[in-house]
Amino acid sequence: MSTLDLPDEWAIRRDQLRNKRPPQNLQPLFHLLHPKQFDRQFLDQMCDLTTDIRTLAKTQHGLARLQGLLSHKRAMLYFTQPSTRTFLSFNNACHILGIKTSEIRDSATSSEVKGETLEDSIRTFSSYVDVIIMRTLGKGLAEKSASLMDSISRPIPIINAGSGKDQHPTQALLDIYTLERSLAHRGGIDHKVIGMMGDLSRGRTARSLAYLMKNYQGVELVFIAPDRFTMEPDILDYLTRHNIRHSQTAELTRVISELDAIYVTRIQSEHDASDGSRDINLADYTVDLSNIDLMKEDAVIMHPLPRGAELSPGIDDDPRAKYWRQERNGMWMRAALLTRIFGAEDTLYEIAR
């Protein structure tokens, strides 16, 4: 596809990209562990970089040049917690940039089954690759691995692709990108009312996104959840300390018409039945044809997926439904993160010319 064949919006962006230079005040990035690492400047830069990579990949020539950007790098995808979207988006982000990948999807297939410690496994991986992208059931393992890397002679970056129930920083970044693009016609995220609904006490995606709201002006958060699954006090305290308006309710119908965006998450009923999740009336925490018309005409509906009954397939074709676009945005944002981590932005803009 040539530039002439591109839709008008992307053709204009492609022409602009030819004359673009990387920002002069780039913040270096090594380990990526927690949303608290990110400030507004970083978030804005990453959103711009994500769009630039998408733009370059719109043509066959541009994509071919992207695949040479980091072809000298190797990545380990250490995903011992089940994953579909995060694994595939990171794997394909690596492929877009030419990064070779290795993977472990089950610790039973590694020497951990023989008693090898996580520390020794991570150090072994670092002998062969240039970045470790890890998703684990255990809380804090990415931070522990990063600390180990900082103590050895050949440290490599650690990317937290989801740890326990605590954080999912790369998901938060792609969510920010989706929100900014979806609300661009109304000035972006600043001064918007954003709802988060579902199993908020165990949902690391909502927790991570909530942390990032301190970087935007005048945002109000509305947490919608059953009483036993409300947002945890650590997040509420954080929001209070940063003067971010927030409220909680168990009734979606009370607030749905006020929301500029709603971030829907599922009730995690796969946990122990004694937690009460299977006793909840999911209809009270569902966006479907019965209530979508109560939302603003230009509201944004998001979901980290996989979904359950809380998000009806019947609304998939509604223009407010952004979750499939959100999923694809993950691949592009993660390609941008790898570009930043390896300091390849100067080269990126050179090949775009």
C-alpha positions in Angstrom: 0.0 0.0 0.0 1.4 3.4 -0.9 0.7 6.6 0.9 -1.7 7.5 -1.8 -3.8 4.4 -1.0 -4.1 5.3 2.7 -7.3 6.8 4.1 -7.1 10.6 4.3 -6.5 10.7 8.1 -3.5 8.3 7.9 -2.1 9.8 4.7 -1.9 13.2 6.5 -0.3 11.6 9.5 2.2 9.8 7.3 3.2 13.1 5.6 3.6 14.7 9.0 5.7 11.8 10.3 8.3 12.3 7.5 9.2 15.7 9.1 8.9 14.7 12.7 11.8 14.6 15.2 11.8 12.8 18.6 11.1 15.0 21.6 14.2 16.7 23.1 13.2 15.9 26.6 12.8 12.1 26.4 12.6 10.4 29.7 14.7 7.2 29.7 13.0 4.0 30.6 14.6 0.8 31.8 12.4 -1.4 34.1 8.6 -0.9 33.7 7.0 -2.1 36.9 4.3 0.2 38.3 2.0 3.0 37.0 3.5 5.3 39.6 6.5 5.6 37.3 4.5 7.6 34.8 3.9 11.3 34.7 1.9 13.3 32.2 4.8 14.1 30.0 5.7 10.5 29.7 2.1 9.5 29.0 1.7 12.1 26.3 5.0 11.1 24.7 4.0 7.4 24.7 0.6 8.2 23.1 2.3 10.2 20.4 4.9 7.4 19.8 2.2 4.8 19.6 0.4 6.7 16.9 3.6 7.2 15.0 4.4 3.5 15.0 0.9 2.7 13.9 1.2 5.3 11.1 4.5 3.9 9.9 3.1 0.3 9.9 0.2 1.4 7.6 2.3 0.8 4.5 4.2 -2.3 3.5 7.4 -0.3 3.1 6.9 1.3 6.5 6.2 -2.0 8.2 9.3 -3.6 6.6 11.5 -0.8 7.9 9.9 -1.2 11.4 10.8 -4.9 11.4 14.5 -3.9 11.1 14.3 -1.4 14.0 15.2 -3.9 16.8 16.1 -7.0 14.8 19.3 -7.3 16.9 17.3 -7.7 20.1 15.8 -10.8 21.8 12.9 -11.0 24.4 11.9 -13.6 26.9 8.1 -13.9 27.4 7.9 -15.5 30.9 4.1 -15.9 31.3 3.4 -18.4 34.0 -0.1 -17.0 34.6 -2.7 -17.8 31.9 -2.9 -15.0 29.3 -4.3 -14.5 25.8 -4.4 -10.8 25.0 -1.3 -9.6 26.9 0.8 -12.5 25.6 -0.3 -12.1 22.0 0.0 -8.3 22.0 3.6 -8.4 23.4 4.6 -11.2 21.1 3.2 -9.4 18.1 4.7 -6.1 19.2 8.1 -7.8 19.3 7.5 -9.2 15.8 6.5 -5.7 14.5 9.9 -4.4 15.6 11.9 -7.5 14.5 12.6 -8.7 18.1 13.1 -12.5 18.3 11.1 -14.1 21.1 11.5 -17.1 23.4 8.7 -18.1 25.8 7.8 -20.1 28.9 4.1 -20.4 29.5 4.3 -22.9 32.4 6.9 -23.1 35.2 6.5 -26.9 35.1 8.3 -26.8 31.8 11.3 -25.0 33.2 14.0 -26.0 35.8 11.8 -24.5 38.5 10.2 -27.9 38.6 13.6 -29.2 39.7 13.8 -26.7 42.5 15.5 -23.8 40.7 14.6 -20.5 42.4 12.9 -17.7 40.5 16.1 -15.6 40.9 18.2 -18.2 39.2 15.7 -18.6 36.4 15.6 -14.9 35.8 19.4 -14.7 35.8 19.5 -17.6 33.4 17.1 -15.8 31.0 19.2 -12.7 31.2 22.1 -14.6 29.7 20.2 -15.2 26.5 17.9 -12.2 25.9 17.8 -8.4 26.1 14.5 -7.9 27.9 12.3 -10.1 30.2 8.5 -9.6 29.9 6.9 -11.4 32.8 3.3 -12.2 34.0 3.0 -14.1 37.2 0.4 -15.0 39.8 2.7 -13.9 42.6 2.6 -10.3 43.8 5.7 -8.2 43.6 7.8 -10.7 41.5 8.5 -8.2 38.8 9.9 -5.8 41.3 12.0 -8.6 42.9 13.4 -9.6 39.5 14.2 -5.9 38.6 16.1 -5.6 41.9 18.1 -8.7 41.0 18.9 -7.3 37.6 20.2 -4.1 39.2 22.7 -6.1 41.2 24.4 -8.0 38.3 27.0 -7.0 35.8 24.7 -7.4 32.8 21.3 -6.0 33.8 18.4 -6.2 31.3 15.0 -4.5 31.6 12.1 -6.2 33.3 8.6 -5.4 32.1 5.7 -6.2 34.5 3.0 -7.7 32.3 0.7 -8.4 35.3 1.6 -9.5 38.8 -0.9 -11.0 41.3 -3.8 -8.8 41.9 -1.7 -5.7 42.4 -0.6 -4.0 39.1 -0.8 -4.3 35.3 1.0 -1.1 34.2 1.2 -1.8 30.4 -2.6 -2.4 30.4 -3.0 1.0 32.1 -0.9 2.6 29.4 -3.0 1.1 26.5 -6.2 2.1 28.4 -4.9 5.7 28.6 -4.1 5.6 24.9 -7.6 4.3 24.1 -9.3 6.9 26.4 -7.3 9.8 25.0 -8.0 8.9 21.3 -11.7 8.1 22.0 -12.2 11.4 23.9 -10.0 13.5 21.6 -12.9 15.4 20.1 -13.8 16.6 23.7 -10.3 17.5 24.8 -9.1 14.1 26.0 -9.2 12.7 29.5 -9.0 16.0 31.4 -12.2 17.0 33.2 -14.1 13.8 32.4 -16.2 11.5 34.7 -14.9 8.0 34.4 -16.7 5.0 35.9 -15.0 1.7 36.8 -17.3 -1.2 37.4 -17.1 -4.8 38.5 -14.7 -6.7 40.8 -12.6 -3.7 41.8 -11.0 -5.2 44.9 -9.2 -7.9 42.8 -9.1 -6.2 39.4 -5.6 -5.1 38.8 -6.5 -3.4 35.5 -8.8 -0.9 37.3 -6.3 -0.4 40.1 -3.5 0.5 37.7 -5.7 2.8 35.6 -6.8 4.6 38.8 -3.2 5.4 39.7 -2.7 7.2 36.4 -5.6 9.6 36.9 -3.4 11.9 39.1 -1.8 13.0 35.8 -5.0 14.5 34.4 -6.9 17.7 35.4 -10.3 17.6 36.9 -11.0 13.9 36.5 -13.7 12.4 38.6 -13.8 8.6 39.2 -17.0 6.7 40.1 -16.5 3.2 41.4 -19.5 0.9 40.8 -19.3 -2.5 42.6 -21.0 -4.9 45.0 -20.3 -4.0 48.6 -17.8 -6.9 49.0 -15.8 -6.0 45.9 -15.4 -2.3 46.2 -12.1 -0.6 45.4 -9.4 -1.3 48.0 -8.5 1.4 50.6 -5.0 1.8 49.3 -6.3 3.2 46.0 -8.9 5.4 47.7 -6.3 6.8 50.0 -4.0 7.5 47.0 -6.8 9.3 45.2 -7.6 11.4 48.3 -3.9 12.4 48.8 -3.8 13.6 45.2 -7.1 15.4 45.4 -8.8 13.3 42.8 -12.6 13.3 43.2 -14.1 9.9 43.6 -17.2 8.2 44.9 -18.6 4.7 45.2 -22.0 3.2 44.5 -23.5 -0.2 44.1 -26.1 1.0 41.6 -25.1 1.5 37.9 -28.4 3.1 37.0 -27.8 5.9 39.4 -24.7 7.2 37.6 -24.6 5.7 34.1 -26.0 8.9 32.4 -23.3 11.0 34.0 -20.3 9.1 32.7 -18.1 10.1 29.9 -16.5 6.7 30.0 -17.1 3.4 31.7 -14.4 0.8 32.3 -16.2 -2.5 32.8 -14.6 -5.5 34.4 -15.9 -8.9 35.2 -16.8 -10.4 38.5 -14.1 -12.9 39.0 -16.2 -15.9 39.9 -13.4 -18.4 39.2 -12.2 -17.7 42.7 -13.3 -19.7 45.8 -17.1 -19.8 45.9 -17.0 -18.7 49.5 -16.1 -15.2 48.4 -19.7 -14.6 47.5 -19.0 -13.7 43.8 -21.4 -16.4 42.6 -24.2 -14.9 44.6 -24.1 -11.5 42.9 -26.9 -10.6 40.5 -24.7 -9.8 37.5 -27.5 -8.0 35.8 -26.9 -5.1 38.2 -23.3 -4.8 36.8 -23.9 -5.3 33.1 -23.9 -2.9 30.1 -26.3 -4.2 27.5 -29.2 -3.1 25.3 -31.4 -2.4 28.3 -29.3 0.5 29.6 -26.9 1.6 26.9 -29.3 4.3 25.7 -29.0 5.9 29.1 -25.4 6.7 28.3 -24.2 9.9 26.6 -24.2 9.7 22.9 -20.4 10.0 22.7 -19.5 8.1 25.9 -16.8 5.4 25.8 -17.3 1.8 26.8 -14.1 -0.1 27.6 -13.3 -3.6 29.0 -9.9 -5.3 29.5 -11.3 -8.6 28.4 -12.0 -11.5 28.6 -15.7 -10.6 29.2 -18.6 -12.4 30.8 -22.2 -11.5 31.3 -21.2 -8.0 32.3 -20.8 -6.8 28.7 -23.4 -7.9 26.1 -22.2 -8.9 22.6 -25.4 -7.1 21.5 -23.7 -3.7 22.0 -20.5 -4.6 20.1 -21.5 -2.6 17.0 -22.4 0.5 19.0 -19.9 3.3 18.2 -19.4 3.8 21.9 -18.0 0.3 22.3 -14.2 0.7 22.1 -13.0 -2.6 23.7 -12.0 -4.3 20.5 -10.1 -1.3 19.5 -8.7 -1.1 23.0 -7.4 -4.7 22.6 -5.6 -3.9 19.3 -4.2 -0.7 20.8 -2.3 -2.9 23.3 -0.1 -4.3 20.5 0.8 -0.8 19.3 1.4 0.7 22.8 3.6 -2.2 23.7 5.6 -1.8 20.5 6.1 1.8 21.6 7.3 0.8 25.0 9.9 -1.5 23.6 11.0 1.2 21.3 11.5 3.6 24.3 13.1 1.0 26.5 15.7 0.3 23.8 16.3 4.0 23.0 15.3 3.5 19.4 13.2 6.6 18.8 15.9 8.5 16.9 16.3 5.6 14.6 12.5 5.3 14.3 12.1 8.8 13.0 15.1 8.4 10.7 13.5 5.4 8.9 10.2 7.2 8.7 11.7 9.9 6.5 
